[in-house]
Amino acid sequence: MDISIKGDREFDDIPSIKSKALRINLNQNIYGSFAEIGAGQETCRQFFRAGGASGTIAKAMSAYDKAFSDAIYGAEDDGRYVTESRLRKMLSHEMDLMEQRITRDKNPDKIFFTYANTVATIDFAKQFKGHGWVGIKYQIEPTGGYNEILLHVRFKETDARLQQETLGTLGTNLVYGAFYHYHQPKKLLRYLYDHLDKDQVEIDTINFSGPVFKNVDNRLMSLQLVKNGMTDAVVFGPDGTNVLPARIFYKKNILALRGSFRPVTKVNMAMYEKSYKMFVNEKKVEADNTVTVFEITLSNLRAEGEIDEQDFIDRADLLCALGHSVMISNFKEYFKVVEYFSNYTKARMGLAMGVNNLVDIFDEKYYRHISGGILEAFGKLFFKDLKVYLYPMFDPETGDLVTSENLKVYPRMKELYKFFKYNGKVVDIKDYDESIMNIFSREALNMIDKGEPGWEKMLPEGTADLIKDYRLFGYTRKPLKPLAIKRRIVSKK
């Protein structure tokens, strides 16, 4: 069991699943229904077993047959069942029934809830490990509005029964946390893994909404997922909201750009624009089936050993304002990024990077923790249908232009580099702009921090205005609230 994921509690202090369910059952005001389709009524079972459920559970149901499920909740446009849309329909439908059938005049103190999940466990051939959507819609006071917590899970166990048991534990943690830890959403998030291990289940998307979560930034909650080891990566769409990775990566051609983007500069955007043009002109790549994503590793978000959350918001906001998707990951090595994308697609992939990044890739010290060393890493990196699009740079000492033809890798790596280079895995971006190649994010950031003029010209159009208007990256000492930033940027687009 990974104790680190439990946050500020020792294992012995964690309430048992039975005691959590029993506490809910013994609360005379909590009253609701359970609707679970696809993997059995595993969460509801925990509450029945705990005892005292007659005053808590209004109804437990499982529309297991697809036709019957469609008759109750309506058919999805895409014909799928394990979707966020289906979960939302289930929660809304069941809550409407609660409101219709249980009158407030006879039950003035009741606070209603509906828990639902739609899940597909591992298939018989064990090719697809299974995933699902889990959520709760609930009140915290009888006259209050409804709040929602929705999350997407990916199962890692290779047995359907174990996955079902994991689902039951996770669901109970969610119901308990929703009522007793809603005022501390970061802790609520960690407590979802009570009596679970990150090797059992992955939570890769979560969204909070409703009156009690009005000040919660869901992107920061997603950052906690990565920080706590609950998932390897999370994705935000151009509108600044959480996006299920599978929704945008599934069967797509993917072009990724890694960087600190602190702040995003004209060089970053030029690298994106030029590499994208080259990528969509490759064979088997169609623009309509291609996605691009700007990736920031967790290691680049650390300040004095801790995550600087406001700094994260600043970077994500600016990239989203420019119309791009952002992925935050815990991947240190590029080959792990490629492996991650391979979970969703077998189509072509591209990585756009600068010369220094490519030189670092060929440094053996980054692969000493891997049993097969750099050869294993490169086998995973270039085994896939992948190309590296290299943006050149001027050597700061000689002033010479450095490209894939004359860059210097570590002596032991020369032959390995030549192998990949001359097999077409590394290609130069030739349509570059010399006038911006002396721009570096760290210099722009330093100028912003010191109040020096001229940094505005180093950034894409409109970006400097946002930094000034919303006092990002230390532009002033009084940053606005993240939610205000988000609204401004979305309206700016």
C-alpha positions in Angstrom: 0.0 0.0 0.0 1.4 3.4 -1.0 1.1 5.5 2.2 2.2 8.6 0.5 -1.1 8.8 -1.4 -3.0 8.9 1.9 -1.8 12.4 2.6 -1.7 13.5 6.2 -3.1 10.2 7.8 -1.4 7.1 8.8 -2.9 3.8 7.6 -4.2 2.9 11.1 -6.2 6.2 11.2 -8.1 5.5 8.0 -11.7 4.6 8.7 -12.7 1.2 7.4 -15.0 0.9 4.4 -17.6 -0.6 6.6 -17.4 2.2 9.1 -17.7 4.8 6.4 -20.8 3.2 5.0 -22.2 2.8 8.5 -21.7 6.4 9.3 -23.6 7.4 6.2 -26.4 4.9 7.0 -26.7 6.2 10.6 -27.1 9.8 9.5 -30.9 10.2 9.7 -30.8 13.1 7.2 -28.9 11.5 4.3 -31.2 9.8 1.9 -30.7 8.7 -1.7 -30.4 6.2 -4.5 -27.8 4.1 -6.2 -27.8 3.4 -9.9 -24.9 1.2 -11.2 -24.7 -0.3 -14.6 -22.1 -2.5 -16.3 -20.2 -3.9 -13.3 -22.8 -4.8 -10.8 -24.0 -3.0 -7.7 -20.7 -3.1 -5.9 -20.9 0.3 -4.1 -24.4 -0.2 -2.9 -23.5 -3.6 -1.6 -21.1 -2.0 0.9 -23.9 0.1 2.4 -26.3 -2.9 2.6 -23.6 -5.0 4.3 -22.8 -2.3 6.8 -26.3 -2.3 8.3 -28.8 0.4 8.9 -29.4 1.0 5.3 -33.2 1.1 5.4 -33.2 4.8 6.4 -30.6 5.8 3.8 -31.2 3.9 0.6 -34.3 4.9 -1.2 -33.6 2.7 -4.2 -30.8 0.5 -5.7 -31.0 -0.4 -9.3 -29.0 -1.7 -12.2 -30.3 -1.4 -15.8 -27.8 -4.0 -16.9 -29.5 -4.8 -20.3 -28.6 -2.1 -22.9 -32.1 -1.9 -24.3 -33.6 -1.4 -20.8 -30.9 1.2 -20.0 -31.8 3.1 -23.1 -35.4 3.0 -22.2 -34.7 4.6 -18.9 -32.0 7.1 -19.7 -32.2 7.5 -23.4 -29.8 6.3 -26.1 -26.5 8.1 -26.6 -25.9 9.7 -30.0 -22.7 7.6 -30.4 -24.3 4.4 -29.2 -21.8 4.1 -26.3 -22.7 3.5 -22.6 -19.5 4.1 -20.6 -19.5 7.8 -21.1 -19.7 11.0 -19.1 -22.9 11.9 -20.9 -24.5 8.6 -19.8 -23.4 9.3 -16.2 -24.9 12.7 -16.2 -28.2 11.4 -17.5 -28.3 8.8 -14.8 -27.6 11.3 -12.0 -30.2 13.8 -13.4 -32.9 11.1 -14.0 -32.5 9.5 -10.6 -32.5 12.8 -8.7 -35.6 13.9 -10.6 -37.4 10.7 -9.4 -36.3 11.5 -5.8 -37.7 15.0 -6.0 -41.0 13.7 -7.5 -41.5 10.8 -5.1 -40.3 12.1 -1.8 -42.1 15.3 -0.8 -40.3 18.0 1.1 -43.2 18.8 3.4 -43.1 15.3 4.9 -39.3 15.1 4.9 -38.1 18.6 5.7 -34.7 17.5 7.0 -33.7 15.1 4.3 -30.7 15.9 2.2 -30.9 14.0 -1.1 -28.1 12.2 -3.0 -27.8 10.0 -6.1 -24.7 7.9 -6.7 -24.2 6.4 -10.1 -21.6 4.6 -12.2 -21.3 3.2 -15.7 -18.4 0.8 -16.0 -16.9 -1.8 -18.3 -14.6 -4.2 -16.5 -11.8 -6.2 -18.2 -12.9 -8.3 -21.2 -12.6 -12.1 -21.4 -9.6 -11.9 -23.7 -7.9 -9.4 -21.3 -7.1 -7.0 -24.1 -9.0 -4.1 -22.6 -8.5 -3.6 -18.9 -11.7 -1.7 -18.4 -12.7 1.8 -17.4 -15.7 3.8 -16.1 -17.4 7.0 -15.0 -18.4 7.4 -11.4 -20.3 10.3 -9.8 -22.5 11.7 -7.1 -25.1 14.4 -7.1 -26.0 15.6 -3.6 -27.0 18.3 -1.1 -25.4 19.2 2.1 -28.5 20.9 3.5 -32.2 20.3 2.8 -32.8 23.7 1.1 -29.5 23.9 -0.6 -28.6 23.4 -4.3 -27.1 20.3 -5.7 -23.4 19.6 -6.0 -21.6 17.1 -8.3 -18.4 15.2 -8.3 -17.7 13.3 -11.4 -14.6 11.2 -12.1 -13.2 8.8 -14.7 -11.3 5.7 -13.7 -9.1 3.2 -15.6 -8.7 -0.2 -14.0 -5.3 -1.8 -13.7 -6.1 -5.2 -12.2 -6.5 -8.1 -14.6 -9.4 -9.8 -13.0 -13.1 -8.7 -13.3 -14.0 -9.6 -9.8 -11.1 -7.6 -8.3 -12.1 -4.6 -10.4 -15.6 -4.8 -9.1 -14.4 -4.9 -5.6 -12.1 -1.9 -6.3 -15.1 0.0 -7.7 -17.1 -0.7 -4.6 -14.3 0.6 -2.3 -13.8 3.7 -4.5 -17.5 4.4 -4.6 -17.9 4.2 -0.9 -14.9 6.6 -0.4 -16.6 9.0 -2.8 -20.0 9.0 -1.1 -18.3 9.4 2.3 -15.9 12.1 1.1 -18.7 14.0 -0.6 -20.6 14.5 2.7 -17.7 14.7 5.2 -14.8 16.2 3.3 -16.5 18.5 0.8 -15.0 21.6 2.5 -11.5 20.2 1.8 -11.6 19.0 -1.8 -7.8 18.3 -1.9 -8.1 15.9 1.0 -11.3 14.5 -0.4 -9.4 13.6 -3.5 -6.6 11.8 -1.6 -9.1 9.9 0.5 -10.6 8.4 -2.6 -7.7 6.0 -2.4 -8.4 4.8 1.2 -7.8 1.1 1.2 -6.8 1.2 -2.4 -3.4 1.3 -4.2 -2.5 3.3 -7.3 -1.7 0.0 -9.0 -5.3 -1.0 -8.7 -7.0 2.0 -10.3 -6.2 5.2 -11.9 -8.3 8.4 -11.8 -7.4 10.5 -14.8 -10.2 13.1 -14.8 -12.2 14.7 -12.0 -14.6 17.6 -12.0 -16.3 19.4 -9.0 -19.4 21.6 -9.5 -22.1 23.2 -7.4 -22.5 25.7 -4.6 -20.0 24.2 -2.2 -17.4 23.9 -4.9 -17.9 27.3 -6.5 -14.3 28.3 -5.6 -12.7 25.1 -6.8 -10.5 25.2 -9.9 -10.9 21.8 -11.5 -7.5 22.2 -13.2 -5.8 22.4 -9.8 -7.7 19.3 -8.7 -6.3 17.6 -11.8 -2.8 18.7 -10.9 -3.4 17.0 -7.5 -4.1 13.8 -9.4 -0.7 13.9 -11.0 1.0 15.2 -7.9 -0.5 12.4 -5.8 0.4 9.6 -8.3 -3.2 8.9 -9.1 -2.6 9.3 -12.8 0.4 9.9 -15.1 -1.1 12.8 -17.0 -4.1 15.1 -17.3 -5.3 17.2 -20.2 -7.0 20.6 -20.5 -8.8 21.8 -23.6 -8.5 25.2 -25.2 -11.4 26.4 -23.2 -9.4 25.7 -20.0 -11.6 22.8 -18.8 -10.5 19.3 -17.9 -10.7 16.9 -20.9 -10.7 13.1 -20.8 -7.4 12.1 -22.5 -9.0 9.3 -24.5 -11.5 11.8 -25.9 -8.9 13.8 -27.7 -6.1 11.2 -28.3 -8.1 8.1 -29.3 -7.0 6.9 -32.8 -5.5 10.4 -33.6 -2.2 11.5 -35.0 -0.5 13.4 -32.2 2.1 16.2 -32.3 3.5 17.1 -28.9 5.7 20.0 -27.7 7.3 19.8 -24.4 8.6 22.9 -22.5 8.3 25.0 -19.4 6.3 27.7 -21.3 7.1 30.1 -18.5 6.0 32.2 -20.3 5.2 30.9 -23.8 7.3 32.8 -26.3 7.4 33.5 -30.1 9.9 30.7 -30.5 7.5 28.2 -28.9 4.8 29.2 -31.3 7.1 29.2 -34.3 8.2 25.7 -33.4 4.6 24.6 -33.2 3.5 26.2 -36.4 6.4 25.0 -38.5 6.4 21.4 -37.1 2.6 21.2 -37.5 2.9 22.1 -41.2 5.5 19.4 -41.7 3.6 16.9 -39.7 0.3 17.1 -41.5 2.2 16.8 -44.8 3.5 13.4 -43.8 2.0 10.3 -45.4 -0.9 8.8 -43.5 -1.4 12.1 -41.6 -4.6 14.1 -42.1 -5.2 17.4 -40.5 -8.8 16.4 -39.5 -7.5 13.5 -37.6 -4.5 15.3 -35.9 -4.3 16.8 -32.4 -1.5 18.9 -31.0 -0.7 19.3 -27.3 1.7 21.4 -25.3 3.1 19.2 -22.5 4.5 20.4 -19.2 6.3 17.9 -17.0 5.7 17.9 -13.2 9.4 18.5 -12.6 9.1 21.8 -14.4 6.4 23.0 -12.1 8.4 22.7 -8.9 9.6 25.7 -6.9 11.8 24.9 -3.9 10.6 21.3 -3.9 6.9 22.1 -4.0 4.4 22.6 -6.8 3.7 26.4 -7.3 0.1 26.1 -8.2 -0.5 29.7 -9.2 2.5 29.4 -11.6 0.8 26.3 -13.1 -2.5 28.2 -13.6 -0.6 31.1 -15.3 1.1 28.8 -17.8 -2.0 26.8 -18.6 -4.2 29.9 -19.0 -1.8 31.5 -21.5 -1.5 28.4 -23.6 -5.3 27.8 -23.5 -5.8 31.5 -24.4 -3.8 30.8 -27.6 -6.2 28.1 -28.5 -4.1 25.0 -27.5 -4.6 21.9 -25.4 -2.3 21.4 -22.4 -1.1 18.2 -20.9 0.5 18.1 -17.4 2.4 14.9 -16.8 4.9 13.3 -14.4 7.0 12.0 -17.3 10.7 12.8 -17.1 11.7 11.0 -20.2 10.3 11.5 -23.7 9.9 7.8 -24.3 7.3 7.7 -21.5 5.3 10.4 -23.3 5.3 8.3 -26.4 4.3 5.2 -24.4 1.4 7.1 -22.9 0.1 8.3 -26.3 0.4 4.7 -27.5 -2.3 3.7 -25.0 -4.8 5.6 -27.1 -3.5 5.5 -30.7 -1.4 3.5 -33.2 -1.4 6.4 -35.6 1.7 8.6 -36.3 3.3 10.7 -33.6 5.6 13.7 -33.7 7.7 15.5 -31.1 8.8 19.1 -31.7 11.8 20.3 -29.8 14.9 22.4 -29.7 18.5 21.3 -30.2 19.3 21.3 -26.5 16.4 19.0 -25.8 17.5 16.5 -28.4 21.1 16.5 -27.0 19.7 15.7 -23.5 17.8 12.8 -24.9 21.1 11.2 -25.9 22.6 11.6 -22.5 23.0 8.2 -20.8 22.6 9.6 -17.3 18.9 9.9 -17.7 18.4 6.2 -18.3 20.5 4.6 -15.5 17.4 3.6 -13.6 16.2 1.5 -16.6 17.4 -2.0 -16.7 18.0 -1.8 -20.4 19.5 1.6 -20.2 19.4 4.0 -23.1 18.9 1.2 -25.7 15.7 0.1 -24.0 14.5 3.8 -23.8 15.3 4.4 -27.5 13.6 1.2 -28.5 10.4 2.4 -26.9 10.8 5.9 -28.2 11.5 5.2 -31.9 9.8 1.8 -32.2 6.6 3.6 -32.8 5.7 5.5 -35.9 7.4 8.7 -34.6 9.5 11.6 -35.9 11.3 14.4 -34.1 11.0 17.8 -35.6 14.1 19.8 -34.6 14.1 23.6 -34.4 17.7 25.0 -34.9 19.5 27.3 -32.6 22.6 29.6 -32.7 25.6 28.4 -30.7 26.0 31.0 -28.0 29.9 30.7 -28.2 30.5 30.4 -31.9 27.4 32.0 -33.4 27.1 29.0 -35.8 23.7 27.6 -36.7 23.2 24.2 -35.0 21.0 21.7 -36.8 20.6 17.9 -36.8 23.6 17.8 -39.2 26.2 19.3 -36.9 24.9 19.1 -33.3 27.2 17.4 -30.9 25.9 14.5 -28.8 28.0 12.6 -26.2 30.8 10.7 -27.8 29.5 7.2 -26.9 26.1 8.2 -28.5 27.4 9.3 -31.9 26.7 6.1 -33.8 23.3 5.7 -32.1 22.4 9.2 -33.1 23.5 8.6 -36.7 21.3 5.5 -36.9 18.2 7.4 -36.0 19.1 10.5 -37.9 19.8 8.7 -41.2 16.7 6.5 -40.8 14.6 9.6 -41.0 13.5 9.7 -37.4 15.0 13.2 -36.8 14.2 16.0 -39.3 15.1 19.7 -39.3 12.6 22.5 -39.3 14.2 24.6 -42.1 11.6 27.3 -42.4 12.8 29.1 -39.3 12.9 32.8 -38.3 16.4 34.0 -37.4 15.0 37.2 -35.9 13.4 35.4 -32.9 16.0 32.7 -32.2 17.7 34.6 -29.4 14.4 34.6 -27.4 14.4 32.5 -24.3 11.6 32.0 -21.7 13.9 32.4 -18.8 15.1 35.8 -20.0 11.6 37.0 -20.5 10.6 35.8 -17.1 13.6 37.5 -15.5 12.7 40.8 -17.2 9.1 40.5 -16.0 10.2 39.9 -12.5 12.6 42.8 -12.5 10.2 45.2 -14.2 12.5 45.7 -17.2 10.9 46.8 -20.5 11.1 44.9 -23.8 9.9 41.5 -22.8 6.5 42.1 -24.5 8.1 41.8 -27.9 9.3 38.3 -27.0 5.8 36.8 -26.6 3.0 36.0 -29.0 0.4 38.7 -29.7 -1.9 39.4 -26.9 0.0 37.4 -24.3 1.8 40.3 -22.8 -1.6 42.1 -22.3 -2.9 39.1 -20.3 0.2 39.0 -18.2 -0.2 42.7 -17.4 -3.9 42.7 -16.9 -3.9 39.7 -14.6 -0.5 40.2 -13.0 1.0 36.9 -13.9 4.5 35.6 -13.3 5.2 38.1 -10.6 4.2 41.2 -12.7 2.7 42.5 -9.5 2.3 41.2 -5.9 -1.5 41.1 -6.1 -2.6 38.3 -8.4 -6.3 38.0 -9.2 -8.3 34.8 -8.4 -7.8 31.9 -10.9 -11.4 31.8 -11.8 -11.3 35.5 -12.9 -8.3 34.8 -15.0 -10.1 31.9 -16.7 -13.1 33.9 -17.6 -11.0 36.7 -19.1 -9.0 34.4 -21.2 -11.9 32.5 -22.6 -13.7 35.7 -23.5 -10.4 37.1 -25.0 -10.3 34.3 -27.6 
